[in-house]
Amino acid sequence: MIDSEGTQLFHTTMPFTERLGVEVLEHGPEVVRSRLAWQEDLCTLGGVLHGGVLMSLADATAAVSAFLNLPEGAQGTTTVESKTNFLRAIRSGYAVATARPLHTGRRFIVVETEIHDDAGKLVAKTAQTQAVL
């Protein structure tokens, strides 16, 4: 089921996510889940969803997770480091990203995001550090 409030949050704060077709499934301080449908125009040769698209999905999902865990008085975050390991390709269906905070400090927030395919298989894993603004 689509979380329309969460989807609006993504699209308002990061318009690029609307262009990609990102839909939010769940958003809160403990977990943020979003998904992106396989589309031919988002693929490399061979019909594989482009790694940059998956990284964009992970980055946006982690950014909202960090935002929802801001310390009092903070205004936002910005990504200062991101590392992604790609484990398998997506050639159809959805890429589903799940982000969870690992550390929520006053200066930095560290978020781990996993991307799974429709079969629930791990496609990519991202560790990201967000600076608190």
CNS distance restraints for C-alpha pairs under 8 A (distance, minus, plus):
assign (resid   1 and name CA) (resid  25 and name CA) 6.18 0.50 0.50
assign (resid   2 and name CA) (resid   7 and name CA) 7.77 0.50 0.50
assign (resid   2 and name CA) (resid  23 and name CA) 6.63 0.50 0.50
assign (resid   2 and name CA) (resid  24 and name CA) 5.93 0.50 0.50
assign (resid   2 and name CA) (resid  25 and name CA) 4.86 0.50 0.50
assign (resid   2 and name CA) (resid  26 and name CA) 7.68 0.50 0.50
assign (resid   3 and name CA) (resid   7 and name CA) 6.12 0.50 0.50
assign (resid   3 and name CA) (resid  23 and name CA) 7.63 0.50 0.50
assign (resid   3 and name CA) (resid  24 and name CA) 5.36 0.50 0.50
assign (resid   3 and name CA) (resid  25 and name CA) 4.95 0.50 0.50
assign (resid   3 and name CA) (resid  26 and name CA) 5.77 0.50 0.50
assign (resid   3 and name CA) (resid  27 and name CA) 7.69 0.50 0.50
assign (resid   4 and name CA) (resid   8 and name CA) 6.06 0.50 0.50
assign (resid   4 and name CA) (resid  24 and name CA) 7.08 0.50 0.50
assign (resid   5 and name CA) (resid   9 and name CA) 6.27 0.50 0.50
assign (resid   6 and name CA) (resid  10 and name CA) 6.34 0.50 0.50
assign (resid   6 and name CA) (resid  24 and name CA) 5.55 0.50 0.50
assign (resid   6 and name CA) (resid  25 and name CA) 7.59 0.50 0.50
assign (resid   6 and name CA) (resid  26 and name CA) 6.87 0.50 0.50
assign (resid   6 and name CA) (resid  27 and name CA) 5.94 0.50 0.50
assign (resid   7 and name CA) (resid  11 and name CA) 6.21 0.50 0.50
assign (resid   7 and name CA) (resid  22 and name CA) 7.43 0.50 0.50
assign (resid   7 and name CA) (resid  23 and name CA) 5.44 0.50 0.50
assign (resid   7 and name CA) (resid  24 and name CA) 4.78 0.50 0.50
assign (resid   7 and name CA) (resid  25 and name CA) 7.97 0.50 0.50
assign (resid   8 and name CA) (resid  12 and name CA) 5.87 0.50 0.50
assign (resid   9 and name CA) (resid  13 and name CA) 6.05 0.50 0.50
assign (resid  10 and name CA) (resid  14 and name CA) 5.53 0.50 0.50
assign (resid  10 and name CA) (resid  15 and name CA) 7.32 0.50 0.50
assign (resid  10 and name CA) (resid  17 and name CA) 6.54 0.50 0.50
assign (resid  10 and name CA) (resid  18 and name CA) 7.69 0.50 0.50
assign (resid  10 and name CA) (resid  24 and name CA) 7.83 0.50 0.50
assign (resid  10 and name CA) (resid  60 and name CA) 7.48 0.50 0.50
assign (resid  10 and name CA) (resid  64 and name CA) 7.43 0.50 0.50
assign (resid  11 and name CA) (resid  15 and name CA) 4.72 0.50 0.50
assign (resid  11 and name CA) (resid  16 and name CA) 7.22 0.50 0.50
assign (resid  11 and name CA) (resid  17 and name CA) 5.72 0.50 0.50
assign (resid  11 and name CA) (resid  18 and name CA) 5.17 0.50 0.50
assign (resid  14 and name CA) (resid  18 and name CA) 7.69 0.50 0.50
assign (resid  14 and name CA) (resid  60 and name CA) 7.56 0.50 0.50
assign (resid  15 and name CA) (resid  19 and name CA) 6.84 0.50 0.50
assign (resid  16 and name CA) (resid  20 and name CA) 6.38 0.50 0.50
assign (resid  17 and name CA) (resid  21 and name CA) 6.15 0.50 0.50
assign (resid  17 and name CA) (resid  22 and name CA) 5.34 0.50 0.50
assign (resid  17 and name CA) (resid  57 and name CA) 7.71 0.50 0.50
assign (resid  17 and name CA) (resid  60 and name CA) 7.45 0.50 0.50
assign (resid  18 and name CA) (resid  22 and name CA) 5.92 0.50 0.50
assign (resid  20 and name CA) (resid  36 and name CA) 7.31 0.50 0.50
assign (resid  20 and name CA) (resid  53 and name CA) 8.00 0.50 0.50
assign (resid  21 and name CA) (resid  36 and name CA) 6.06 0.50 0.50
assign (resid  21 and name CA) (resid  37 and name CA) 7.14 0.50 0.50
assign (resid  22 and name CA) (resid  34 and name CA) 6.68 0.50 0.50
assign (resid  22 and name CA) (resid  35 and name CA) 5.67 0.50 0.50
assign (resid  22 and name CA) (resid  36 and name CA) 4.83 0.50 0.50
assign (resid  22 and name CA) (resid  37 and name CA) 7.69 0.50 0.50
assign (resid  22 and name CA) (resid  57 and name CA) 7.45 0.50 0.50
assign (resid  23 and name CA) (resid  34 and name CA) 5.55 0.50 0.50
assign (resid  23 and name CA) (resid  35 and name CA) 5.37 0.50 0.50
assign (resid  23 and name CA) (resid  36 and name CA) 6.45 0.50 0.50
assign (resid  24 and name CA) (resid  32 and name CA) 7.88 0.50 0.50
assign (resid  24 and name CA) (resid  33 and name CA) 6.01 0.50 0.50
assign (resid  24 and name CA) (resid  34 and name CA) 4.10 0.50 0.50
assign (resid  24 and name CA) (resid  35 and name CA) 6.32 0.50 0.50
assign (resid  25 and name CA) (resid  32 and name CA) 7.76 0.50 0.50
assign (resid  25 and name CA) (resid  33 and name CA) 5.30 0.50 0.50
assign (resid  25 and name CA) (resid  34 and name CA) 5.23 0.50 0.50
assign (resid  25 and name CA) (resid  35 and name CA) 7.23 0.50 0.50
assign (resid  26 and name CA) (resid  31 and name CA) 7.34 0.50 0.50
assign (resid  26 and name CA) (resid  32 and name CA) 5.49 0.50 0.50
assign (resid  26 and name CA) (resid  33 and name CA) 5.02 0.50 0.50
assign (resid  26 and name CA) (resid  34 and name CA) 6.96 0.50 0.50
assign (resid  27 and name CA) (resid  31 and name CA) 6.10 0.50 0.50
assign (resid  27 and name CA) (resid  32 and name CA) 4.26 0.50 0.50
assign (resid  27 and name CA) (resid  33 and name CA) 6.32 0.50 0.50
assign (resid  27 and name CA) (resid  65 and name CA) 7.70 0.50 0.50
assign (resid  28 and name CA) (resid  32 and name CA) 5.92 0.50 0.50
assign (resid  28 and name CA) (resid  65 and name CA) 7.24 0.50 0.50
assign (resid  28 and name CA) (resid  68 and name CA) 6.59 0.50 0.50
assign (resid  29 and name CA) (resid  65 and name CA) 6.23 0.50 0.50
assign (resid  29 and name CA) (resid  68 and name CA) 5.14 0.50 0.50
assign (resid  29 and name CA) (resid  69 and name CA) 5.67 0.50 0.50
assign (resid  29 and name CA) (resid 101 and name CA) 7.96 0.50 0.50
assign (resid  30 and name CA) (resid  65 and name CA) 7.70 0.50 0.50
assign (resid  30 and name CA) (resid 100 and name CA) 6.01 0.50 0.50
assign (resid  30 and name CA) (resid 101 and name CA) 6.86 0.50 0.50
assign (resid  31 and name CA) (resid  65 and name CA) 6.84 0.50 0.50
assign (resid  31 and name CA) (resid  98 and name CA) 6.80 0.50 0.50
assign (resid  31 and name CA) (resid  99 and name CA) 5.69 0.50 0.50
assign (resid  31 and name CA) (resid 100 and name CA) 5.01 0.50 0.50
assign (resid  31 and name CA) (resid 101 and name CA) 7.62 0.50 0.50
assign (resid  32 and name CA) (resid  61 and name CA) 6.36 0.50 0.50
assign (resid  32 and name CA) (resid  62 and name CA) 7.63 0.50 0.50
assign (resid  32 and name CA) (resid  64 and name CA) 7.25 0.50 0.50
assign (resid  32 and name CA) (resid  65 and name CA) 5.88 0.50 0.50
assign (resid  32 and name CA) (resid  97 and name CA) 8.00 0.50 0.50
assign (resid  32 and name CA) (resid  98 and name CA) 5.73 0.50 0.50
assign (resid  32 and name CA) (resid  99 and name CA) 5.21 0.50 0.50
assign (resid  32 and name CA) (resid 100 and name CA) 6.82 0.50 0.50
assign (resid  33 and name CA) (resid  61 and name CA) 6.93 0.50 0.50
assign (resid  33 and name CA) (resid  96 and name CA) 7.03 0.50 0.50
assign (resid  33 and name CA) (resid  97 and name CA) 5.49 0.50 0.50
assign (resid  33 and name CA) (resid  98 and name CA) 4.45 0.50 0.50
assign (resid  33 and name CA) (resid  99 and name CA) 6.43 0.50 0.50
assign (resid  34 and name CA) (resid  57 and name CA) 7.78 0.50 0.50
assign (resid  34 and name CA) (resid  61 and name CA) 6.63 0.50 0.50
assign (resid  34 and name CA) (resid  96 and name CA) 5.77 0.50 0.50
assign (resid  34 and name CA) (resid  97 and name CA) 5.27 0.50 0.50
assign (resid  34 and name CA) (resid  98 and name CA) 6.72 0.50 0.50
assign (resid  35 and name CA) (resid  57 and name CA) 7.62 0.50 0.50
assign (resid  35 and name CA) (resid  94 and name CA) 6.34 0.50 0.50
assign (resid  35 and name CA) (resid  95 and name CA) 5.46 0.50 0.50
assign (resid  35 and name CA) (resid  96 and name CA) 4.26 0.50 0.50
assign (resid  35 and name CA) (resid  97 and name CA) 5.95 0.50 0.50
assign (resid  36 and name CA) (resid  57 and name CA) 7.39 0.50 0.50
assign (resid  36 and name CA) (resid  94 and name CA) 5.51 0.50 0.50
assign (resid  36 and name CA) (resid  95 and name CA) 5.30 0.50 0.50
assign (resid  36 and name CA) (resid  96 and name CA) 6.61 0.50 0.50
assign (resid  37 and name CA) (resid  92 and name CA) 7.85 0.50 0.50
assign (resid  37 and name CA) (resid  93 and name CA) 5.91 0.50 0.50
assign (resid  37 and name CA) (resid  94 and name CA) 4.39 0.50 0.50
assign (resid  37 and name CA) (resid  95 and name CA) 6.42 0.50 0.50
assign (resid  38 and name CA) (resid  42 and name CA) 7.21 0.50 0.50
assign (resid  38 and name CA) (resid  43 and name CA) 7.98 0.50 0.50
assign (resid  38 and name CA) (resid  49 and name CA) 6.43 0.50 0.50
assign (resid  38 and name CA) (resid  90 and name CA) 7.48 0.50 0.50
assign (resid  38 and name CA) (resid  91 and name CA) 6.95 0.50 0.50
assign (resid  38 and name CA) (resid  92 and name CA) 5.33 0.50 0.50
assign (resid  38 and name CA) (resid  93 and name CA) 5.48 0.50 0.50
assign (resid  38 and name CA) (resid  94 and name CA) 5.64 0.50 0.50
assign (resid  38 and name CA) (resid  95 and name CA) 7.28 0.50 0.50
assign (resid  39 and name CA) (resid  43 and name CA) 6.91 0.50 0.50
assign (resid  39 and name CA) (resid  49 and name CA) 7.57 0.50 0.50
assign (resid  39 and name CA) (resid  92 and name CA) 7.87 0.50 0.50
assign (resid  40 and name CA) (resid  47 and name CA) 6.48 0.50 0.50
assign (resid  40 and name CA) (resid  49 and name CA) 7.86 0.50 0.50
assign (resid  42 and name CA) (resid  49 and name CA) 5.88 0.50 0.50
assign (resid  42 and name CA) (resid  50 and name CA) 6.05 0.50 0.50
assign (resid  42 and name CA) (resid  53 and name CA) 6.93 0.50 0.50
assign (resid  43 and name CA) (resid  47 and name CA) 5.41 0.50 0.50
assign (resid  43 and name CA) (resid  48 and name CA) 5.08 0.50 0.50
assign (resid  43 and name CA) (resid  49 and name CA) 4.26 0.50 0.50
assign (resid  43 and name CA) (resid  50 and name CA) 4.81 0.50 0.50
assign (resid  44 and name CA) (resid  48 and name CA) 5.43 0.50 0.50
assign (resid  44 and name CA) (resid  49 and name CA) 6.40 0.50 0.50
assign (resid  44 and name CA) (resid  50 and name CA) 5.54 0.50 0.50
assign (resid  47 and name CA) (resid  91 and name CA) 5.65 0.50 0.50
assign (resid  48 and name CA) (resid  89 and name CA) 6.05 0.50 0.50
assign (resid  48 and name CA) (resid  90 and name CA) 5.67 0.50 0.50
assign (resid  48 and name CA) (resid  91 and name CA) 4.92 0.50 0.50
assign (resid  49 and name CA) (resid  53 and name CA) 7.02 0.50 0.50
assign (resid  49 and name CA) (resid  54 and name CA) 7.49 0.50 0.50
assign (resid  49 and name CA) (resid  89 and name CA) 6.95 0.50 0.50
assign (resid  49 and name CA) (resid  90 and name CA) 5.54 0.50 0.50
assign (resid  49 and name CA) (resid  91 and name CA) 6.25 0.50 0.50
assign (resid  50 and name CA) (resid  54 and name CA) 6.67 0.50 0.50
assign (resid  51 and name CA) (resid  55 and name CA) 6.13 0.50 0.50
assign (resid  51 and name CA) (resid  86 and name CA) 7.77 0.50 0.50
assign (resid  52 and name CA) (resid  56 and name CA) 6.04 0.50 0.50
assign (resid  53 and name CA) (resid  57 and name CA) 6.25 0.50 0.50
assign (resid  54 and name CA) (resid  58 and name CA) 6.21 0.50 0.50
assign (resid  54 and name CA) (resid  95 and name CA) 7.57 0.50 0.50
assign (resid  54 and name CA) (resid 115 and name CA) 7.84 0.50 0.50
assign (resid  54 and name CA) (resid 124 and name CA) 7.93 0.50 0.50
assign (resid  55 and name CA) (resid  59 and name CA) 5.93 0.50 0.50
assign (resid  55 and name CA) (resid  84 and name CA) 7.16 0.50 0.50
assign (resid  55 and name CA) (resid 126 and name CA) 7.96 0.50 0.50
assign (resid  56 and name CA) (resid  60 and name CA) 6.06 0.50 0.50
assign (resid  57 and name CA) (resid  61 and name CA) 6.13 0.50 0.50
assign (resid  57 and name CA) (resid  97 and name CA) 6.90 0.50 0.50
assign (resid  58 and name CA) (resid  62 and name CA) 6.01 0.50 0.50
assign (resid  58 and name CA) (resid  97 and name CA) 6.20 0.50 0.50
assign (resid  58 and name CA) (resid  99 and name CA) 7.65 0.50 0.50
assign (resid  58 and name CA) (resid 113 and name CA) 6.08 0.50 0.50
assign (resid  58 and name CA) (resid 114 and name CA) 7.64 0.50 0.50
assign (resid  58 and name CA) (resid 115 and name CA) 7.39 0.50 0.50
assign (resid  58 and name CA) (resid 126 and name CA) 6.84 0.50 0.50
assign (resid  59 and name CA) (resid  63 and name CA) 5.99 0.50 0.50
assign (resid  59 and name CA) (resid  82 and name CA) 7.95 0.50 0.50
assign (resid  59 and name CA) (resid 128 and name CA) 7.80 0.50 0.50
assign (resid  60 and name CA) (resid  64 and name CA) 6.40 0.50 0.50
assign (resid  61 and name CA) (resid  65 and name CA) 6.36 0.50 0.50
assign (resid  61 and name CA) (resid  97 and name CA) 6.92 0.50 0.50
assign (resid  61 and name CA) (resid  98 and name CA) 7.27 0.50 0.50
assign (resid  61 and name CA) (resid  99 and name CA) 6.12 0.50 0.50
assign (resid  61 and name CA) (resid 113 and name CA) 7.63 0.50 0.50
assign (resid  62 and name CA) (resid  66 and name CA) 6.12 0.50 0.50
assign (resid  62 and name CA) (resid  99 and name CA) 5.48 0.50 0.50
assign (resid  62 and name CA) (resid 100 and name CA) 7.53 0.50 0.50
assign (resid  62 and name CA) (resid 111 and name CA) 5.90 0.50 0.50
assign (resid  62 and name CA) (resid 112 and name CA) 7.26 0.50 0.50
assign (resid  62 and name CA) (resid 113 and name CA) 6.55 0.50 0.50
assign (resid  62 and name CA) (resid 128 and name CA) 7.34 0.50 0.50
assign (resid  63 and name CA) (resid  67 and name CA) 6.08 0.50 0.50
assign (resid  63 and name CA) (resid  77 and name CA) 7.27 0.50 0.50
assign (resid  63 and name CA) (resid  78 and name CA) 7.65 0.50 0.50
assign (resid  63 and name CA) (resid  79 and name CA) 7.56 0.50 0.50
assign (resid  63 and name CA) (resid 130 and name CA) 7.45 0.50 0.50
assign (resid  64 and name CA) (resid  68 and name CA) 6.10 0.50 0.50
assign (resid  65 and name CA) (resid  69 and name CA) 6.48 0.50 0.50
assign (resid  65 and name CA) (resid  99 and name CA) 6.49 0.50 0.50
assign (resid  65 and name CA) (resid 100 and name CA) 6.74 0.50 0.50
assign (resid  65 and name CA) (resid 101 and name CA) 6.71 0.50 0.50
assign (resid  65 and name CA) (resid 111 and name CA) 7.31 0.50 0.50
assign (resid  66 and name CA) (resid  70 and name CA) 6.32 0.50 0.50
assign (resid  66 and name CA) (resid  77 and name CA) 7.01 0.50 0.50
assign (resid  66 and name CA) (resid 101 and name CA) 7.00 0.50 0.50
assign (resid  66 and name CA) (resid 104 and name CA) 7.81 0.50 0.50
assign (resid  66 and name CA) (resid 109 and name CA) 6.06 0.50 0.50
assign (resid  66 and name CA) (resid 110 and name CA) 7.62 0.50 0.50
assign (resid  66 and name CA) (resid 111 and name CA) 7.00 0.50 0.50
assign (resid  66 and name CA) (resid 130 and name CA) 6.93 0.50 0.50
assign (resid  67 and name CA) (resid  76 and name CA) 6.12 0.50 0.50
assign (resid  67 and name CA) (resid  77 and name CA) 6.49 0.50 0.50
assign (resid  69 and name CA) (resid 101 and name CA) 7.96 0.50 0.50
assign (resid  69 and name CA) (resid 104 and name CA) 6.57 0.50 0.50
assign (resid  69 and name CA) (resid 109 and name CA) 7.93 0.50 0.50
assign (resid  70 and name CA) (resid  74 and name CA) 6.12 0.50 0.50
assign (resid  70 and name CA) (resid  75 and name CA) 7.87 0.50 0.50
assign (resid  70 and name CA) (resid  76 and name CA) 7.17 0.50 0.50
assign (resid  70 and name CA) (resid 104 and name CA) 7.50 0.50 0.50
assign (resid  70 and name CA) (resid 106 and name CA) 7.93 0.50 0.50
assign (resid  70 and name CA) (resid 132 and name CA) 7.19 0.50 0.50
assign (resid  71 and name CA) (resid 104 and name CA) 7.93 0.50 0.50
assign (resid  71 and name CA) (resid 105 and name CA) 7.39 0.50 0.50
assign (resid  71 and name CA) (resid 106 and name CA) 6.07 0.50 0.50
assign (resid  74 and name CA) (resid 132 and name CA) 6.65 0.50 0.50
assign (resid  74 and name CA) (resid 133 and name CA) 5.80 0.50 0.50
assign (resid  75 and name CA) (resid 132 and name CA) 7.68 0.50 0.50
assign (resid  75 and name CA) (resid 133 and name CA) 5.59 0.50 0.50
assign (resid  76 and name CA) (resid 132 and name CA) 6.10 0.50 0.50
assign (resid  76 and name CA) (resid 133 and name CA) 5.10 0.50 0.50
assign (resid  77 and name CA) (resid 130 and name CA) 5.78 0.50 0.50
assign (resid  77 and name CA) (resid 131 and name CA) 5.35 0.50 0.50
assign (resid  77 and name CA) (resid 132 and name CA) 4.62 0.50 0.50
assign (resid  77 and name CA) (resid 133 and name CA) 5.28 0.50 0.50
assign (resid  78 and name CA) (resid 130 and name CA) 5.26 0.50 0.50
assign (resid  78 and name CA) (resid 131 and name CA) 5.36 0.50 0.50
assign (resid  78 and name CA) (resid 132 and name CA) 6.91 0.50 0.50
assign (resid  78 and name CA) (resid 133 and name CA) 7.35 0.50 0.50
assign (resid  79 and name CA) (resid 128 and name CA) 7.20 0.50 0.50
assign (resid  79 and name CA) (resid 129 and name CA) 6.02 0.50 0.50
assign (resid  79 and name CA) (resid 130 and name CA) 4.39 0.50 0.50
assign (resid  79 and name CA) (resid 131 and name CA) 6.30 0.50 0.50
assign (resid  80 and name CA) (resid 128 and name CA) 7.79 0.50 0.50
assign (resid  80 and name CA) (resid 129 and name CA) 5.79 0.50 0.50
assign (resid  80 and name CA) (resid 130 and name CA) 5.63 0.50 0.50
assign (resid  80 and name CA) (resid 131 and name CA) 6.29 0.50 0.50
assign (resid  81 and name CA) (resid 128 and name CA) 5.56 0.50 0.50
assign (resid  81 and name CA) (resid 129 and name CA) 5.10 0.50 0.50
assign (resid  81 and name CA) (resid 130 and name CA) 7.13 0.50 0.50
assign (resid  82 and name CA) (resid 126 and name CA) 6.83 0.50 0.50
assign (resid  82 and name CA) (resid 127 and name CA) 5.83 0.50 0.50
assign (resid  82 and name CA) (resid 128 and name CA) 4.27 0.50 0.50
assign (resid  82 and name CA) (resid 129 and name CA) 6.42 0.50 0.50
assign (resid  83 and name CA) (resid 126 and name CA) 5.42 0.50 0.50
assign (resid  83 and name CA) (resid 127 and name CA) 5.44 0.50 0.50
assign (resid  83 and name CA) (resid 128 and name CA) 6.42 0.50 0.50
assign (resid  84 and name CA) (resid 124 and name CA) 6.67 0.50 0.50
assign (resid  84 and name CA) (resid 125 and name CA) 5.58 0.50 0.50
assign (resid  84 and name CA) (resid 126 and name CA) 4.25 0.50 0.50
assign (resid  84 and name CA) (resid 127 and name CA) 6.69 0.50 0.50
assign (resid  85 and name CA) (resid 124 and name CA) 5.46 0.50 0.50
assign (resid  85 and name CA) (resid 125 and name CA) 5.36 0.50 0.50
assign (resid  85 and name CA) (resid 126 and name CA) 6.47 0.50 0.50
assign (resid  86 and name CA) (resid 123 and name CA) 6.09 0.50 0.50
assign (resid  86 and name CA) (resid 124 and name CA) 4.42 0.50 0.50
assign (resid  86 and name CA) (resid 125 and name CA) 6.80 0.50 0.50
assign (resid  87 and name CA) (resid 122 and name CA) 6.93 0.50 0.50
assign (resid  87 and name CA) (resid 123 and name CA) 5.01 0.50 0.50
assign (resid  87 and name CA) (resid 124 and name CA) 5.46 0.50 0.50
assign (resid  88 and name CA) (resid 122 and name CA) 7.41 0.50 0.50
assign (resid  88 and name CA) (resid 123 and name CA) 4.85 0.50 0.50
assign (resid  88 and name CA) (resid 124 and name CA) 7.22 0.50 0.50
assign (resid  89 and name CA) (resid 123 and name CA) 6.55 0.50 0.50
assign (resid  90 and name CA) (resid  94 and name CA) 7.82 0.50 0.50
assign (resid  90 and name CA) (resid  95 and name CA) 7.25 0.50 0.50
assign (resid  90 and name CA) (resid 117 and name CA) 6.67 0.50 0.50
assign (resid  90 and name CA) (resid 123 and name CA) 7.52 0.50 0.50
assign (resid  93 and name CA) (resid 117 and name CA) 7.34 0.50 0.50
assign (resid  93 and name CA) (resid 118 and name CA) 6.18 0.50 0.50
assign (resid  94 and name CA) (resid 117 and name CA) 6.00 0.50 0.50
assign (resid  94 and name CA) (resid 118 and name CA) 5.90 0.50 0.50
assign (resid  95 and name CA) (resid 115 and name CA) 6.24 0.50 0.50
assign (resid  95 and name CA) (resid 116 and name CA) 5.84 0.50 0.50
assign (resid  95 and name CA) (resid 117 and name CA) 5.13 0.50 0.50
assign (resid  95 and name CA) (resid 118 and name CA) 7.12 0.50 0.50
assign (resid  96 and name CA) (resid 115 and name CA) 5.30 0.50 0.50
assign (resid  96 and name CA) (resid 116 and name CA) 5.24 0.50 0.50
assign (resid  96 and name CA) (resid 117 and name CA) 6.32 0.50 0.50
assign (resid  96 and name CA) (resid 118 and name CA) 7.72 0.50 0.50
assign (resid  97 and name CA) (resid 113 and name CA) 6.42 0.50 0.50
assign (resid  97 and name CA) (resid 114 and name CA) 5.57 0.50 0.50
assign (resid  97 and name CA) (resid 115 and name CA) 4.30 0.50 0.50
assign (resid  97 and name CA) (resid 116 and name CA) 6.57 0.50 0.50
assign (resid  98 and name CA) (resid 113 and name CA) 5.36 0.50 0.50
assign (resid  98 and name CA) (resid 114 and name CA) 5.34 0.50 0.50
assign (resid  98 and name CA) (resid 115 and name CA) 6.44 0.50 0.50
assign (resid  99 and name CA) (resid 111 and name CA) 6.48 0.50 0.50
assign (resid  99 and name CA) (resid 112 and name CA) 5.60 0.50 0.50
assign (resid  99 and name CA) (resid 113 and name CA) 4.13 0.50 0.50
assign (resid  99 and name CA) (resid 114 and name CA) 6.57 0.50 0.50
assign (resid 100 and name CA) (resid 111 and name CA) 5.61 0.50 0.50
assign (resid 100 and name CA) (resid 112 and name CA) 5.52 0.50 0.50
assign (resid 100 and name CA) (resid 113 and name CA) 6.44 0.50 0.50
assign (resid 101 and name CA) (resid 109 and name CA) 7.16 0.50 0.50
assign (resid 101 and name CA) (resid 110 and name CA) 5.91 0.50 0.50
assign (resid 101 and name CA) (resid 111 and name CA) 4.28 0.50 0.50
assign (resid 101 and name CA) (resid 112 and name CA) 6.29 0.50 0.50
assign (resid 102 and name CA) (resid 109 and name CA) 7.62 0.50 0.50
assign (resid 102 and name CA) (resid 110 and name CA) 5.42 0.50 0.50
assign (resid 102 and name CA) (resid 111 and name CA) 5.39 0.50 0.50
assign (resid 102 and name CA) (resid 112 and name CA) 6.59 0.50 0.50
assign (resid 103 and name CA) (resid 108 and name CA) 7.77 0.50 0.50
assign (resid 103 and name CA) (resid 109 and name CA) 5.45 0.50 0.50
assign (resid 103 and name CA) (resid 110 and name CA) 5.02 0.50 0.50
assign (resid 103 and name CA) (resid 111 and name CA) 7.08 0.50 0.50
assign (resid 104 and name CA) (resid 108 and name CA) 6.63 0.50 0.50
assign (resid 104 and name CA) (resid 109 and name CA) 4.56 0.50 0.50
assign (resid 104 and name CA) (resid 110 and name CA) 6.62 0.50 0.50
assign (resid 105 and name CA) (resid 109 and name CA) 5.73 0.50 0.50
assign (resid 106 and name CA) (resid 132 and name CA) 6.83 0.50 0.50
assign (resid 107 and name CA) (resid 131 and name CA) 5.90 0.50 0.50
assign (resid 107 and name CA) (resid 132 and name CA) 5.03 0.50 0.50
assign (resid 107 and name CA) (resid 133 and name CA) 7.80 0.50 0.50
assign (resid 108 and name CA) (resid 129 and name CA) 6.62 0.50 0.50
assign (resid 108 and name CA) (resid 130 and name CA) 5.58 0.50 0.50
assign (resid 108 and name CA) (resid 131 and name CA) 4.59 0.50 0.50
assign (resid 108 and name CA) (resid 132 and name CA) 5.46 0.50 0.50
assign (resid 109 and name CA) (resid 129 and name CA) 5.81 0.50 0.50
assign (resid 109 and name CA) (resid 130 and name CA) 5.11 0.50 0.50
assign (resid 109 and name CA) (resid 131 and name CA) 6.47 0.50 0.50
assign (resid 109 and name CA) (resid 132 and name CA) 7.04 0.50 0.50
assign (resid 110 and name CA) (resid 127 and name CA) 7.26 0.50 0.50
assign (resid 110 and name CA) (resid 128 and name CA) 5.67 0.50 0.50
assign (resid 110 and name CA) (resid 129 and name CA) 4.50 0.50 0.50
assign (resid 110 and name CA) (resid 130 and name CA) 6.21 0.50 0.50
assign (resid 111 and name CA) (resid 127 and name CA) 6.00 0.50 0.50
assign (resid 111 and name CA) (resid 128 and name CA) 5.32 0.50 0.50
assign (resid 111 and name CA) (resid 129 and name CA) 6.47 0.50 0.50
assign (resid 111 and name CA) (resid 130 and name CA) 7.86 0.50 0.50
assign (resid 112 and name CA) (resid 125 and name CA) 7.40 0.50 0.50
assign (resid 112 and name CA) (resid 126 and name CA) 5.75 0.50 0.50
assign (resid 112 and name CA) (resid 127 and name CA) 4.64 0.50 0.50
assign (resid 112 and name CA) (resid 128 and name CA) 6.35 0.50 0.50
assign (resid 113 and name CA) (resid 125 and name CA) 5.79 0.50 0.50
assign (resid 113 and name CA) (resid 126 and name CA) 5.06 0.50 0.50
assign (resid 113 and name CA) (resid 127 and name CA) 6.46 0.50 0.50
assign (resid 114 and name CA) (resid 122 and name CA) 7.03 0.50 0.50
assign (resid 114 and name CA) (resid 123 and name CA) 7.64 0.50 0.50
assign (resid 114 and name CA) (resid 124 and name CA) 5.93 0.50 0.50
assign (resid 114 and name CA) (resid 125 and name CA) 4.55 0.50 0.50
assign (resid 114 and name CA) (resid 126 and name CA) 6.39 0.50 0.50
assign (resid 115 and name CA) (resid 122 and name CA) 6.04 0.50 0.50
assign (resid 115 and name CA) (resid 123 and name CA) 5.44 0.50 0.50
assign (resid 115 and name CA) (resid 124 and name CA) 5.10 0.50 0.50
assign (resid 115 and name CA) (resid 125 and name CA) 6.26 0.50 0.50
assign (resid 116 and name CA) (resid 120 and name CA) 5.32 0.50 0.50
assign (resid 116 and name CA) (resid 121 and name CA) 5.22 0.50 0.50
assign (resid 116 and name CA) (resid 122 and name CA) 4.50 0.50 0.50
assign (resid 116 and name CA) (resid 123 and name CA) 5.09 0.50 0.50
assign (resid 116 and name CA) (resid 124 and name CA) 7.09 0.50 0.50
assign (resid 117 and name CA) (resid 121 and name CA) 5.52 0.50 0.50
assign (resid 117 and name CA) (resid 122 and name CA) 6.75 0.50 0.50
assign (resid 117 and name CA) (resid 123 and name CA) 6.42 0.50 0.50
